[in-house]
Each structure stands twice: as C-alpha cells, then as structure tokens.
Amino acid sequence: MGHGRWRSTVGRAQGNTGGRRGVSIGETLADARCRAGLTVAQVGHQTGIRETIITAIESDDYSACGGELYVRGYIRSIAGAVGTDPEPLIQQYTTAQPGPQPVTDDVADPVTVTGAGKWVWRSWLVVVALVMGGLWLAVFQYHAGPRQAVTAAPSARAHLAARPPDHHRPAPPAPASAPGRPAPGTVAARTLAPVSATAFGPYGDGQGDNGDLAHLAIDAHPATAWHTDWYATARFGNLYPGTGLLVDMGRPVTITAVQITLGAGHGARFQLRVGAAPALADLPPVAHVAHAGGVVRLQLATPAHGRYVLIWFTSLPPGPAGTFQASVHSLRLEGRV
C-alpha cells in the first residue's frame, strides 16, 4: 500500500503518542508553523526541504517523500523549524503504519521491519556505514581542500589545463611581437564578467532551484554559494532530468577556459552548455564532467561561442545527511568578446 493511499489513517492515528486527540500530524505542524509566524517558504529555506513536500506533509500526504525513513526525517526537521516536539509526531506516524511494527533505537529514527529481524540490523549497519563514510569524506576534504581538478570526459572535447614542472618545461620560442602584446591578428584571452545568474530548471530559465541564491555564484565571494534543493536520490528523486545555473554574459562572447568551484563533496555530474538563447535546446554541451567536486578547471579544445553559459547538473553528490545536493561557490570564465 502506497503512502498516499493511507495518509488519512496516518494523520488521525491515536494511541499513547502524546499527540492531541483528533489532530493529524500535518495539522499539528501547520498550526505550529502559523503560531511561529513562518511561511512554507521560510520553513523550506531553514530545512532545505522542497516547499511542495512541506505543503503535502501538512495535508498528511506522504506519497512524494521517497520512503518511510525520509518521512520521519522530514517530520523531525519541520517540527524543529516550527518549534514543536517531533517525537510524539514520529511515534504517531509509526503507530499508524500498516504491516509489522518497527523496531526503535535510541540514536536513530525507527526502521520498519519488513521481514525477519536480521534485515533490521543489516539496514542499520548500512546506515552506519554510510554515515561513517560521509564523515571520513568530510575529514579528507577538510585536510585536502578543494584543490584537485576534475578531468572532463574525452567525448566533451575539453581537457584540463596542465603545466609541466619548471625544470622539465621547454624554453619558450621567441615572441612574434613585442612583449606583453598578442601576436598580430589575435586577441588575448581575458577574464569575462557575467552580467547576471538565474536558476534554470528543465522547463526553462527561472524555473530552477533556489533562484533567490543564484547571484551568489558570481558575487566573487567564495564563502557564498548557490545550491540546488535537497533530493532523496542523486537523480533528483526521479522527479526531473536535471537542474542548473544559467549565466548571462550580456552579449555574445567566445569562451576558451572555465573554472567552477563546487562544494567539497565529490560525485556531481554536469554539462557545460553555451549558446545564443536561454533554452536547453539552444545551449549545446561543450563539456561533460563526472565525479566532480572542489575546483573544476576546463580548457576547451574548441572555443565556445554564445551569450549564455549553463552549468547543467544531471546527477548530484551525496551529503552527510543521506540526501543529495550540489553547490556552485564561484564561476570564472576566460575568453574574448
């Protein structure tokens, strides 16, 4: 039985849960949010949970949450944001579930027993392993820093700029023109300044994740960032084919190199697209990058021409909370106008 088909049972379930008789989980959370003077958008900004999911939970609809474990996590996060005790609500949700009752643990949310008891322990060990792996990765990234460049896929016709050590580097040829000036007939590449940045979703410009934060990716402050929403899986919970950040250069330019600073966690997959119009069909990919994280440097083998630059994520890196999210802290473009 799916979550949506028994949401009224979950919402009205009673027992020794500490909840108010006749008041559902969603009604309790909505009432607490109103008493706290918060909007759904504000709660979503605090928790990283999509507004559509918050609205659905307040209506006792859990069908879009991605599973019982996520439901408990969402309830706990929303309750914390609106200032109400999450434990009675989680127990109320657990009690109303169809099928076998779950086993609880003092340090984690209950895990539903779907078979023999051994599956509970195996599931718990998987969760512990994932958490420990995330902590190890965070410590590694803290010490290593986001300095490792990511290699672009060969099919993208892009490669990382690599310089040999000074003692192996051949002597440069004599300049064809005066020092500091480009050769006749050429224009030296320089840093290109974007005019604006917007969130870009599968349905076009302005329909992406966290549009109000898009400008933080080009504000020249590495401590600030635009980031996607949190998703239950790396492929956006099977809700979208991708999401991205669209940069408007203000006029057509020629791009020869790109440097993108992502979050510390590795695992992002994205395309660099350049074109003349802010539509996915008009922004052909010029590079593909997999397993990305930290600072990504791309030297385009073939210069790309266009007014718009799109960083289009097709898979997100994992986070320490078991969800998936990508961030863009800064973007540097080099080329000619």
C-alpha positions as CSV (number, residue, x, y, z in Angstrom):
1,M,0.0,0.0,0.0
2,G,1.5,3.4,-1.0
3,H,1.9,6.3,1.4
4,G,-0.7,8.5,-0.3
5,R,-3.5,5.8,-0.1
6,W,-3.4,5.6,3.7
7,R,-2.5,9.2,4.6
8,S,-5.8,9.8,6.5
9,T,-5.0,6.7,8.6
10,V,-1.6,8.1,9.5
11,G,-3.0,11.6,10.1
12,R,-5.7,10.5,12.5
13,A,-3.9,7.7,14.3
14,Q,-4.0,7.9,18.1
15,G,-2.7,5.9,21.0
16,N,0.0,6.6,23.6
17,T,1.8,9.1,21.2
18,G,1.4,12.3,23.1
19,G,-0.5,13.9,20.1
20,R,-3.7,15.8,20.6
21,R,-6.8,13.6,20.0
22,G,-8.4,14.2,16.6
23,V,-5.5,16.3,15.3
24,S,-3.4,14.9,12.5
25,I,0.4,15.2,12.1
26,G,0.0,17.7,9.2
27,E,-2.5,19.8,11.2
28,T,-0.1,19.9,14.2
29,L,2.8,21.0,12.0
30,A,0.7,23.6,10.1
31,D,-0.7,25.0,13.4
32,A,2.8,25.2,14.9
33,R,4.1,27.0,11.8
34,C,1.4,29.6,11.9
35,R,1.9,30.2,15.6
36,A,5.6,30.7,14.9
37,G,4.7,33.3,12.2
38,L,6.6,31.3,9.5
39,T,5.6,30.8,5.8
40,V,6.1,27.5,4.0
41,A,8.9,29.2,2.0
42,Q,10.7,30.2,5.2
43,V,10.5,26.7,6.6
44,G,11.8,25.3,3.4
45,H,14.8,27.7,3.4
46,Q,15.6,26.7,7.0
47,T,15.3,22.9,6.4
48,G,16.3,22.5,2.8
49,I,13.0,20.6,2.1
50,R,11.1,21.5,-1.0
51,E,8.0,23.6,-0.4
52,T,5.8,21.1,-2.3
53,I,6.8,18.4,0.2
54,I,6.2,20.6,3.2
55,T,2.7,21.5,1.9
56,A,2.0,17.8,1.2
57,I,3.0,16.8,4.7
58,E,0.8,19.5,6.2
59,S,-2.0,17.8,4.2
60,D,-1.0,14.4,5.5
61,D,0.2,13.3,2.1
62,Y,3.5,11.4,2.2
63,S,3.5,9.9,-1.3
64,A,6.2,12.2,-2.6
65,C,8.6,11.8,0.4
66,G,10.5,8.9,-1.1
67,G,10.0,6.3,1.7
68,E,9.2,5.9,5.4
69,L,12.7,6.8,6.6
70,Y,12.6,10.1,4.7
71,V,9.1,10.8,6.1
72,R,10.5,10.6,9.7
73,G,13.4,12.8,8.7
74,Y,11.1,15.4,7.2
75,I,8.8,15.4,10.2
76,R,11.7,15.9,12.6
77,S,13.2,18.7,10.5
78,I,9.9,20.6,10.0
79,A,9.0,20.2,13.7
80,G,12.4,21.6,14.7
81,A,11.9,24.6,12.4
82,V,8.4,25.5,13.7
83,G,9.3,24.9,17.4
84,T,7.3,21.8,18.3
85,D,8.3,18.4,19.7
86,P,8.9,15.9,16.8
87,E,8.9,12.7,18.9
88,P,5.1,12.4,19.5
89,L,4.5,13.1,15.8
90,I,7.1,10.5,14.7
91,Q,5.5,8.0,17.1
92,Q,2.1,8.8,15.8
93,Y,3.3,8.3,12.2
94,T,5.0,5.0,13.2
95,T,2.0,3.6,15.1
96,A,-0.3,4.2,12.1
97,Q,1.8,2.4,9.6
98,P,0.3,-0.8,8.0
99,G,2.1,-4.0,8.5
100,P,4.6,-5.1,11.2
101,Q,5.5,-2.5,13.8
102,P,9.0,-1.0,13.6
103,V,11.9,-1.5,16.0
104,T,13.2,1.7,17.6
105,D,16.7,2.7,18.6
106,D,17.9,5.5,21.0
107,V,20.2,7.1,18.4
108,A,18.2,6.9,15.2
109,D,14.7,7.0,13.8
110,P,12.8,3.7,13.8
111,V,13.5,1.4,10.9
112,T,10.5,-0.5,9.6
113,V,10.7,-4.3,10.0
114,T,9.8,-5.8,6.6
115,G,11.0,-9.3,7.2
116,A,12.9,-11.2,9.8
117,G,14.8,-9.3,12.5
118,K,18.1,-9.8,10.7
119,W,17.1,-7.4,8.0
120,V,16.6,-4.6,10.6
121,W,20.2,-5.0,11.7
122,R,21.5,-5.2,8.2
123,S,19.7,-2.0,7.3
124,W,21.0,-0.3,10.4
125,L,24.6,-1.4,9.6
126,V,24.2,0.1,6.1
127,V,23.1,3.4,7.5
128,V,26.0,3.4,10.0
129,A,28.4,2.6,7.2
130,L,27.1,5.5,5.0
131,V,27.3,7.9,7.9
132,M,30.9,6.9,8.7
133,G,31.8,7.1,5.1
134,G,30.4,10.6,4.9
135,L,32.3,11.7,8.0
136,W,35.5,10.2,6.6
137,L,35.0,12.1,3.3
138,A,34.3,15.3,5.1
139,V,37.6,15.0,7.1
140,F,39.5,14.1,4.0
141,Q,38.1,17.1,2.1
142,Y,38.9,19.4,5.1
143,H,42.6,18.4,5.0
144,A,43.0,18.0,1.3
145,G,41.0,21.1,0.3
146,P,39.0,21.5,-2.9
147,R,42.2,21.8,-5.0
148,Q,42.0,18.7,-7.1
149,A,40.9,19.4,-10.6
150,V,38.4,17.0,-12.3
151,T,39.1,15.5,-15.7
152,A,36.4,16.1,-18.3
153,A,35.1,13.2,-20.3
154,P,37.0,12.7,-23.6
155,S,33.8,13.0,-25.6
156,A,33.4,16.6,-24.4
157,R,36.4,17.8,-26.4
158,A,37.7,19.5,-23.3
159,H,40.7,18.9,-21.2
160,L,42.2,20.2,-18.0
161,A,45.0,22.7,-18.4
162,A,48.2,21.1,-17.2
163,R,51.6,22.7,-16.9
164,P,54.8,20.6,-16.6
165,P,57.2,21.4,-13.8
166,D,59.6,24.3,-14.4
167,H,62.7,22.1,-14.7
168,H,61.0,20.0,-17.5
169,R,59.4,22.8,-19.3
170,P,61.0,23.6,-22.7
171,A,62.2,27.1,-23.3
172,P,59.5,29.3,-25.0
173,P,60.0,30.4,-28.6
174,A,61.0,33.9,-29.3
175,P,57.9,36.2,-29.3
176,A,56.5,37.2,-32.6
177,S,55.7,40.6,-31.3
178,A,56.6,43.0,-28.6
179,P,56.4,41.5,-25.0
180,G,53.0,41.8,-23.4
181,R,51.2,42.1,-26.7
182,P,49.3,39.3,-28.6
183,A,50.6,38.1,-32.0
184,P,49.2,40.1,-35.0
185,G,45.7,39.1,-35.9
186,T,44.9,37.5,-32.5
187,V,43.1,38.8,-29.3
188,A,44.4,37.7,-25.9
189,A,42.0,35.8,-23.7
190,R,40.9,37.6,-20.5
191,T,38.5,37.1,-17.6
192,L,34.9,37.6,-18.7
193,A,32.5,39.2,-16.2
194,P,28.9,37.8,-16.2
195,V,26.0,40.2,-16.0
196,S,23.6,38.0,-14.1
197,A,22.8,34.5,-13.0
198,T,19.5,32.7,-12.6
199,A,18.3,29.2,-11.6
200,F,17.5,27.1,-14.6
201,G,15.1,24.1,-14.5
202,P,14.0,21.5,-17.0
203,Y,11.2,23.9,-18.1
204,G,13.4,26.9,-18.7
205,D,15.1,30.0,-17.1
206,G,13.8,31.0,-13.7
207,Q,12.2,27.6,-13.0
208,G,15.1,26.0,-11.2
209,D,16.1,25.5,-7.6
210,N,16.7,28.4,-5.2
211,G,16.5,31.2,-7.7
212,D,17.0,33.8,-5.0
213,L,20.5,32.5,-4.3
214,A,21.7,32.3,-8.0
215,H,23.6,35.6,-7.8
216,L,25.8,34.2,-5.0
217,A,27.6,32.1,-7.6
218,I,29.1,35.1,-9.4
219,D,29.5,37.6,-6.5
220,A,33.3,36.9,-6.2
221,H,32.9,35.8,-2.6
222,P,34.0,32.1,-2.2
223,A,32.2,31.8,1.1
224,T,28.8,32.3,-0.5
225,A,27.1,29.9,-3.0
226,W,24.1,29.0,-5.0
227,H,22.9,25.4,-4.3
228,T,20.3,23.1,-5.6
229,D,17.4,21.7,-3.5
230,W,18.0,18.6,-1.4
231,Y,16.8,15.5,-3.2
232,A,16.2,11.9,-2.0
233,T,18.4,10.4,-4.7
234,A,21.3,11.6,-6.9
235,R,18.9,11.7,-9.9
236,F,16.6,14.2,-8.3
237,G,14.3,11.6,-6.7
238,N,13.3,10.7,-10.3
239,L,11.3,14.0,-10.5
240,Y,13.5,15.9,-13.0
241,P,16.1,15.2,-15.7
242,G,18.3,17.9,-14.3
243,T,18.7,21.4,-12.8
244,G,21.2,24.1,-13.3
245,L,22.6,27.6,-13.1
246,L,22.3,29.9,-16.1
247,V,24.8,32.8,-16.6
248,D,24.0,35.7,-18.9
249,M,27.2,37.4,-20.3
250,G,25.2,40.3,-21.6
251,R,26.5,39.9,-25.2
252,P,27.9,37.1,-27.3
253,V,31.4,36.1,-26.2
254,T,34.0,33.4,-27.0
255,I,34.9,31.2,-24.1
256,T,38.2,29.3,-24.0
257,A,38.5,28.2,-20.4
258,V,36.3,27.8,-17.3
259,Q,36.9,27.4,-13.6
260,I,34.0,26.2,-11.4
261,T,34.2,25.9,-7.6
262,L,31.8,23.3,-6.4
263,G,31.2,22.0,-2.8
264,A,33.7,19.8,-1.1
265,G,31.8,16.6,-1.7
266,H,32.6,14.7,-4.9
267,G,30.2,12.9,-7.1
268,A,28.5,15.6,-9.2
269,R,27.9,15.0,-12.9
270,F,27.2,18.1,-15.0
271,Q,27.4,19.5,-18.5
272,L,28.8,22.9,-19.5
273,R,26.5,24.3,-22.2
274,V,27.0,27.5,-24.2
275,G,24.6,29.1,-26.7
276,A,22.7,32.1,-28.0
277,A,19.4,31.7,-26.3
278,P,18.3,30.7,-22.7
279,A,16.7,27.4,-23.7
280,L,18.1,23.9,-23.2
281,A,17.7,23.1,-26.9
282,D,19.7,26.2,-27.8
283,L,22.5,25.5,-25.4
284,P,24.6,22.7,-26.9
285,P,27.0,21.0,-24.4
286,V,30.7,21.8,-24.9
287,A,32.0,19.7,-22.0
288,H,30.9,16.8,-19.8
289,V,32.3,16.3,-16.3
290,A,31.7,13.3,-13.9
291,H,32.6,12.6,-10.3
292,A,33.1,16.4,-9.8
293,G,33.8,18.3,-6.6
294,G,36.0,21.1,-5.4
295,V,37.7,23.2,-8.1
296,V,37.0,22.1,-11.7
297,R,39.2,23.6,-14.4
298,L,38.3,23.2,-18.0
299,Q,40.4,24.3,-21.0
300,L,38.1,24.0,-24.0
301,A,39.9,22.4,-27.0
302,T,37.4,24.2,-29.3
303,P,36.3,27.7,-28.2
304,A,32.6,28.0,-27.5
305,H,30.6,31.0,-28.7
306,G,27.4,32.4,-27.2
307,R,25.8,34.8,-24.8
308,Y,24.6,32.3,-22.2
309,V,26.5,29.7,-20.2
310,L,24.7,26.9,-18.4
311,I,26.0,24.6,-15.7
312,W,23.5,21.7,-16.1
313,F,23.6,19.1,-13.3
314,T,22.4,15.6,-14.3
315,S,23.5,13.9,-11.1
316,L,24.1,15.3,-7.6
317,P,26.8,14.4,-5.0
318,P,25.8,12.8,-1.6
319,G,25.6,14.9,1.6
320,P,26.3,13.8,5.2
321,A,22.5,13.7,6.0
322,G,21.9,11.0,3.4
323,T,20.4,13.4,0.8
324,F,21.9,14.8,-2.4
325,Q,22.7,18.4,-3.3
326,A,25.1,20.4,-5.5
327,S,26.6,23.9,-4.8
328,V,28.4,26.4,-7.0
329,H,30.6,28.8,-5.0
330,S,32.2,30.7,-7.9
331,L,32.4,30.7,-11.6
332,R,35.3,32.1,-13.7
333,L,35.2,32.4,-17.5
334,E,38.0,33.3,-19.8
335,G,37.9,34.2,-23.4
336,R,37.3,37.0,-25.8
337,V,34.5,39.4,-26.5
